[in-house]
Amino acid sequence: MTGPAPQLTAVPTLDELVQAPEKVVLLSPEGARTLLCGVAALLPVLIAQSSRDTEKPNASPAPVRWLNVEQVVAQFGVSKRWLYTHKHLLPYSQPSHKVLLFDADKLTKWFQAHKGGG
């Protein structure tokens, strides 16, 4: 008779999982969700960083500042409902089903261009 598979008591770091991917099977479902949400939130930033032009070492563009739904609601005075309804019109990234991020600079420009027009 075999017992349940052993589970890790602490969520391993990303470095630990890169070195030993087999540890993923030892995560609890909650630990896996926590790690997945963290990685999903990093994806757009990692993609942007990896696609930077490495040929121009002196030209360092400002890093993208990502805003979550709550931050957009507070900063721009829109409701969550309005934001989700109009997201297809806005500059956003959705690295996972549960995470919605907005590029702060592009969103600010969008609201400035559409101020009073909607």
C-alpha positions, 0 to 999 in steps of 0.5 A: 500500500503506497501513501500519498506522494510527499509534498514540499513544505515551502515553495522552492525558488525559481532557481531551485526549480530550474536546477531540479524541475522534478521538484514541481511534482512535489508542490501542493496544488496551492503552491503550484498556483502561487508559483504559476501566478508569480511566473505569469506576472513576470512573463510580459516583463521578461519578454520585453527585457529579452527583446530589447535591442542589445546592439545599442548598449548606451540606449537603455529604454525605460522599463515597462511599468505594469499596472494591475486592475486595482491600480488602473481603477485607482489611477484613472478613476474607472470601474473594474467593470468598465476596464474589463468591458473596454480592455480590447481597446486598451494596451494590455497584456494577459499572461494568464487567465487570472492576470490582466496587466496594463502598460502604464505609459501606453495607458496614460497616453490612451486616456489622454488621447480619449479624454472627453471623447468617450 
